[in-house]
Amino acid sequence: MNPSVQWITLLWMLFSGAAMGVAFDSYRVLAGQLHFPKWSKHTLDFLYWIAAAFFIFRMLYFTNNGQLRFYVFVGLFIGVWIYFLLWSVITQRFVVMLIQVTKSILSFLYKLFRMLLWNPIKGILMLCLGLLRFLWKFLLSLLRLVLKCLMPFWRLLKWMLRPITSRVRLPAWSKQLADKVIKAWKRWF
Protein backbone atom coordinates (compact mmCIF):
# COMPACT_ATOMS: atom_id res chain seq x y z
CA MET A 1 0.00 0.00 0.00
CA ASN A 2 1.47 3.35 -1.02
CA PRO A 3 1.77 6.33 1.39
CA SER A 4 -0.94 8.40 -0.30
CA VAL A 5 -3.55 5.69 0.36
CA GLN A 6 -2.33 5.47 3.96
CA TRP A 7 -2.69 9.25 4.45
CA ILE A 8 -6.16 9.22 2.86
CA THR A 9 -7.12 6.32 5.13
CA LEU A 10 -5.79 8.19 8.15
CA LEU A 11 -7.79 11.32 7.22
CA TRP A 12 -10.95 9.27 6.69
CA MET A 13 -10.44 7.61 10.06
CA LEU A 14 -10.02 11.06 11.67
CA PHE A 15 -13.31 12.03 10.07
CA SER A 16 -14.94 8.74 11.14
CA GLY A 17 -13.78 9.21 14.73
CA ALA A 18 -15.28 12.71 14.76
CA ALA A 19 -18.49 11.34 13.24
CA MET A 20 -18.63 8.69 15.99
CA GLY A 21 -18.30 11.48 18.56
CA VAL A 22 -21.11 13.48 16.95
CA ALA A 23 -23.34 10.41 16.89
CA PHE A 24 -22.50 9.55 20.50
CA ASP A 25 -23.17 13.08 21.79
CA SER A 26 -26.39 13.30 19.80
CA TYR A 27 -27.55 9.93 21.12
CA ARG A 28 -26.60 10.84 24.70
CA VAL A 29 -28.44 14.19 24.57
CA LEU A 30 -31.49 12.60 22.95
CA ALA A 31 -31.59 9.88 25.58
CA GLY A 32 -31.40 12.51 28.32
CA GLN A 33 -34.01 14.83 26.81
CA LEU A 34 -36.52 12.18 25.73
CA HIS A 35 -36.20 10.22 29.01
CA PHE A 36 -35.78 6.73 27.61
CA PRO A 37 -36.52 3.96 30.12
CA LYS A 38 -33.48 2.75 32.05
CA TRP A 39 -33.80 -0.80 30.76
CA SER A 40 -33.49 0.41 27.15
CA LYS A 41 -30.23 2.32 27.59
CA HIS A 42 -28.06 -0.80 27.46
CA THR A 43 -29.82 -1.96 24.30
CA LEU A 44 -29.42 1.47 22.71
CA ASP A 45 -25.72 1.55 23.68
CA PHE A 46 -25.25 -1.85 22.07
CA LEU A 47 -27.03 -0.68 18.91
CA TYR A 48 -24.89 2.46 18.81
CA TRP A 49 -21.67 0.44 18.95
CA ILE A 50 -22.87 -1.97 16.27
CA ALA A 51 -23.79 0.97 13.99
CA ALA A 52 -20.45 2.64 14.72
CA ALA A 53 -18.56 -0.57 13.89
CA PHE A 54 -20.45 -0.97 10.61
CA PHE A 55 -19.78 2.68 9.76
CA ILE A 56 -16.05 2.39 10.52
CA PHE A 57 -15.62 -0.82 8.53
CA ARG A 58 -17.60 0.66 5.64
CA MET A 59 -15.28 3.71 5.62
CA LEU A 60 -12.25 1.41 5.90
CA TYR A 61 -13.45 -0.70 2.99
CA PHE A 62 -14.13 2.46 0.96
CA THR A 63 -10.67 3.95 1.53
CA ASN A 64 -8.25 0.99 1.45
CA ASN A 65 -10.29 -2.13 0.63
CA GLY A 66 -10.71 -3.07 4.27
CA GLN A 67 -7.09 -3.41 5.34
CA LEU A 68 -6.85 -2.96 9.08
CA ARG A 69 -3.60 -1.31 10.21
CA PHE A 70 -2.37 0.34 13.40
CA TYR A 71 -2.73 3.89 12.04
CA VAL A 72 -6.48 3.22 11.56
CA PHE A 73 -6.89 2.96 15.34
CA VAL A 74 -4.64 5.99 15.85
CA GLY A 75 -6.75 8.00 13.38
CA LEU A 76 -9.99 6.97 15.11
CA PHE A 77 -8.61 7.86 18.53
CA ILE A 78 -7.27 11.23 17.40
CA GLY A 79 -10.54 12.02 15.57
CA VAL A 80 -12.64 11.27 18.65
CA TRP A 81 -10.19 13.14 20.90
CA ILE A 82 -10.18 16.28 18.70
CA TYR A 83 -13.94 16.16 18.42
CA PHE A 84 -14.41 15.99 22.19
CA LEU A 85 -11.90 18.81 22.72
CA LEU A 86 -13.36 21.22 20.17
CA TRP A 87 -16.89 20.33 19.10
CA SER A 88 -18.60 18.31 21.81
CA VAL A 89 -20.21 21.20 23.70
CA ILE A 90 -21.34 22.86 20.46
CA THR A 91 -22.88 19.62 19.21
CA GLN A 92 -24.70 19.04 22.49
CA ARG A 93 -26.12 22.58 22.49
CA PHE A 94 -27.11 22.23 18.84
CA VAL A 95 -28.94 18.95 19.49
CA VAL A 96 -30.73 20.46 22.52
CA MET A 97 -31.73 23.42 20.34
CA LEU A 98 -33.00 21.05 17.62
CA ILE A 99 -35.04 19.14 20.19
CA GLN A 100 -36.56 22.36 21.53
CA VAL A 101 -37.36 23.61 18.01
CA THR A 102 -38.91 20.25 17.14
CA LYS A 103 -40.99 20.27 20.33
CA SER A 104 -42.21 23.80 19.67
CA ILE A 105 -43.07 22.96 16.04
CA LEU A 106 -44.94 19.83 17.13
CA SER A 107 -46.75 21.81 19.82
CA PHE A 108 -47.71 24.45 17.26
CA LEU A 109 -48.93 21.80 14.80
CA TYR A 110 -50.93 20.10 17.56
CA LYS A 111 -52.57 23.39 18.56
CA LEU A 112 -53.22 24.18 14.89
CA PHE A 113 -54.78 20.75 14.37
CA ARG A 114 -57.00 21.19 17.42
CA MET A 115 -58.00 24.70 16.42
CA LEU A 116 -58.61 24.10 12.71
CA LEU A 117 -59.83 20.50 12.62
CA TRP A 118 -60.66 18.92 15.96
CA ASN A 119 -62.59 21.76 17.61
CA PRO A 120 -64.80 22.51 14.56
CA ILE A 121 -65.57 18.83 14.00
CA LYS A 122 -66.30 18.41 17.70
CA GLY A 123 -68.51 21.52 17.63
CA ILE A 124 -70.43 20.29 14.61
CA LEU A 125 -70.95 16.88 16.22
CA MET A 126 -72.12 18.48 19.48
CA LEU A 127 -74.50 20.72 17.50
CA CYS A 128 -75.91 17.72 15.62
CA LEU A 129 -76.29 15.79 18.87
CA GLY A 130 -78.05 18.76 20.49
CA LEU A 131 -80.38 19.05 17.51
CA LEU A 132 -81.17 15.34 17.67
CA ARG A 133 -81.93 15.60 21.39
CA PHE A 134 -84.13 18.61 20.77
CA LEU A 135 -86.00 16.85 17.97
CA TRP A 136 -86.46 13.74 20.13
CA LYS A 137 -87.85 15.76 23.04
CA PHE A 138 -90.05 17.74 20.67
CA LEU A 139 -91.46 14.57 19.12
CA LEU A 140 -92.09 13.04 22.55
CA SER A 141 -93.89 16.16 23.78
CA LEU A 142 -95.91 16.30 20.56
CA LEU A 143 -96.85 12.63 20.98
CA ARG A 144 -97.88 13.29 24.60
CA LEU A 145 -100.06 16.17 23.47
CA VAL A 146 -101.71 14.06 20.77
CA LEU A 147 -102.29 11.23 23.26
CA LYS A 148 -103.83 13.62 25.80
CA CYS A 149 -106.10 14.98 23.09
CA LEU A 150 -107.14 11.46 22.06
CA MET A 151 -107.69 10.22 25.63
CA PRO A 152 -111.38 11.24 25.79
CA PHE A 153 -112.06 9.42 22.51
CA TRP A 154 -110.21 6.35 23.83
CA ARG A 155 -112.30 6.34 27.00
CA LEU A 156 -115.48 6.71 24.93
CA LEU A 157 -114.42 3.83 22.64
CA LYS A 158 -113.50 1.72 25.66
CA TRP A 159 -116.91 2.43 27.25
CA MET A 160 -118.70 1.58 23.99
CA LEU A 161 -116.81 -1.69 23.57
CA ARG A 162 -117.14 -2.78 27.22
CA PRO A 163 -120.00 -5.20 26.56
CA ILE A 164 -117.91 -7.00 23.93
CA THR A 165 -114.57 -6.92 25.73
CA SER A 166 -116.03 -8.12 29.00
CA ARG A 167 -116.97 -11.45 27.41
CA VAL A 168 -113.63 -12.00 25.66
CA ARG A 169 -110.94 -13.79 27.70
CA LEU A 170 -107.36 -13.16 26.65
CA PRO A 171 -104.53 -15.62 27.30
CA ALA A 172 -102.17 -14.97 30.24
CA TRP A 173 -99.17 -14.21 28.04
CA SER A 174 -101.03 -11.36 26.33
CA LYS A 175 -101.75 -9.80 29.74
CA GLN A 176 -98.05 -10.02 30.64
CA LEU A 177 -97.09 -8.48 27.30
CA ALA A 178 -99.60 -5.68 27.80
CA ASP A 179 -98.20 -5.01 31.29
CA LYS A 180 -94.68 -4.75 29.90
CA VAL A 181 -95.80 -2.38 27.16
CA ILE A 182 -97.64 -0.22 29.69
CA LYS A 183 -94.57 -0.08 31.97
CA ALA A 184 -92.35 0.91 29.06
CA TRP A 185 -94.90 3.50 27.98
CA LYS A 186 -95.05 5.03 31.46
CA ARG A 187 -91.26 5.06 31.71
CA TRP A 188 -90.93 6.98 28.43
CA PHE A 189 -93.94 9.22 28.81
C-alpha positions in Angstrom: 0.0 0.0 0.0 1.5 3.4 -1.0 1.8 6.3 1.4 -0.9 8.4 -0.3 -3.6 5.7 0.4 -2.3 5.5 4.0 -2.7 9.2 4.4 -6.2 9.2 2.9 -7.1 6.3 5.1 -5.8 8.2 8.2 -7.8 11.3 7.2 -11.0 9.3 6.7 -10.4 7.6 10.1 -10.0 11.1 11.7 -13.3 12.0 10.1 -14.9 8.7 11.1 -13.8 9.2 14.7 -15.3 12.7 14.8 -18.5 11.3 13.2 -18.6 8.7 16.0 -18.3 11.5 18.6 -21.1 13.5 17.0 -23.3 10.4 16.9 -22.5 9.5 20.5 -23.2 13.1 21.8 -26.4 13.3 19.8 -27.6 9.9 21.1 -26.6 10.8 24.7 -28.4 14.2 24.6 -31.5 12.6 22.9 -31.6 9.9 25.6 -31.4 12.5 28.3 -34.0 14.8 26.8 -36.5 12.2 25.7 -36.2 10.2 29.0 -35.8 6.7 27.6 -36.5 4.0 30.1 -33.5 2.8 32.0 -33.8 -0.8 30.8 -33.5 0.4 27.2 -30.2 2.3 27.6 -28.1 -0.8 27.5 -29.8 -2.0 24.3 -29.4 1.5 22.7 -25.7 1.6 23.7 -25.2 -1.8 22.1 -27.0 -0.7 18.9 -24.9 2.5 18.8 -21.7 0.4 18.9 -22.9 -2.0 16.3 -23.8 1.0 14.0 -20.5 2.6 14.7 -18.6 -0.6 13.9 -20.5 -1.0 10.6 -19.8 2.7 9.8 -16.0 2.4 10.5 -15.6 -0.8 8.5 -17.6 0.7 5.6 -15.3 3.7 5.6 -12.3 1.4 5.9 -13.4 -0.7 3.0 -14.1 2.5 1.0 -10.7 3.9 1.5 -8.3 1.0 1.5 -10.3 -2.1 0.6 -10.7 -3.1 4.3 -7.1 -3.4 5.3 -6.8 -3.0 9.1 -3.6 -1.3 10.2 -2.4 0.3 13.4 -2.7 3.9 12.0 -6.5 3.2 11.6 -6.9 3.0 15.3 -4.6 6.0 15.9 -6.7 8.0 13.4 -10.0 7.0 15.1 -8.6 7.9 18.5 -7.3 11.2 17.4 -10.5 12.0 15.6 -12.6 11.3 18.6 -10.2 13.1 20.9 -10.2 16.3 18.7 -13.9 16.2 18.4 -14.4 16.0 22.2 -11.9 18.8 22.7 -13.4 21.2 20.2 -16.9 20.3 19.1 -18.6 18.3 21.8 -20.2 21.2 23.7 -21.3 22.9 20.5 -22.9 19.6 19.2 -24.7 19.0 22.5 -26.1 22.6 22.5 -27.1 22.2 18.8 -28.9 18.9 19.5 -30.7 20.5 22.5 -31.7 23.4 20.3 -33.0 21.1 17.6 -35.0 19.1 20.2 -36.6 22.4 21.5 -37.4 23.6 18.0 -38.9 20.2 17.1 -41.0 20.3 20.3 -42.2 23.8 19.7 -43.1 23.0 16.0 -44.9 19.8 17.1 -46.7 21.8 19.8 -47.7 24.5 17.3 -48.9 21.8 14.8 -50.9 20.1 17.6 -52.6 23.4 18.6 -53.2 24.2 14.9 -54.8 20.8 14.4 -57.0 21.2 17.4 -58.0 24.7 16.4 -58.6 24.1 12.7 -59.8 20.5 12.6 -60.7 18.9 16.0 -62.6 21.8 17.6 -64.8 22.5 14.6 -65.6 18.8 14.0 -66.3 18.4 17.7 -68.5 21.5 17.6 -70.4 20.3 14.6 -70.9 16.9 16.2 -72.1 18.5 19.5 -74.5 20.7 17.5 -75.9 17.7 15.6 -76.3 15.8 18.9 -78.0 18.8 20.5 -80.4 19.1 17.5 -81.2 15.3 17.7 -81.9 15.6 21.4 -84.1 18.6 20.8 -86.0 16.8 18.0 -86.5 13.7 20.1 -87.9 15.8 23.0 -90.0 17.7 20.7 -91.5 14.6 19.1 -92.1 13.0 22.6 -93.9 16.2 23.8 -95.9 16.3 20.6 -96.9 12.6 21.0 -97.9 13.3 24.6 -100.1 16.2 23.5 -101.7 14.1 20.8 -102.3 11.2 23.3 -103.8 13.6 25.8 -106.1 15.0 23.1 -107.1 11.5 22.1 -107.7 10.2 25.6 -111.4 11.2 25.8 -112.1 9.4 22.5 -110.2 6.4 23.8 -112.3 6.3 27.0 -115.5 6.7 24.9 -114.4 3.8 22.6 -113.5 1.7 25.7 -116.9 2.4 27.2 -118.7 1.6 24.0 -116.8 -1.7 23.6 -117.1 -2.8 27.2 -120.0 -5.2 26.6 -117.9 -7.0 23.9 -114.6 -6.9 25.7 -116.0 -8.1 29.0 -117.0 -11.4 27.4 -113.6 -12.0 25.7 -110.9 -13.8 27.7 -107.4 -13.2 26.7 -104.5 -15.6 27.3 -102.2 -15.0 30.2 -99.2 -14.2 28.0 -101.0 -11.4 26.3 -101.8 -9.8 29.7 -98.1 -10.0 30.6 -97.1 -8.5 27.3 -99.6 -5.7 27.8 -98.2 -5.0 31.3 -94.7 -4.7 29.9 -95.8 -2.4 27.2 -97.6 -0.2 29.7 -94.6 -0.1 32.0 -92.3 0.9 29.1 -94.9 3.5 28.0 -95.1 5.0 31.5 -91.3 5.1 31.7 -90.9 7.0 28.4 -93.9 9.2 28.8 
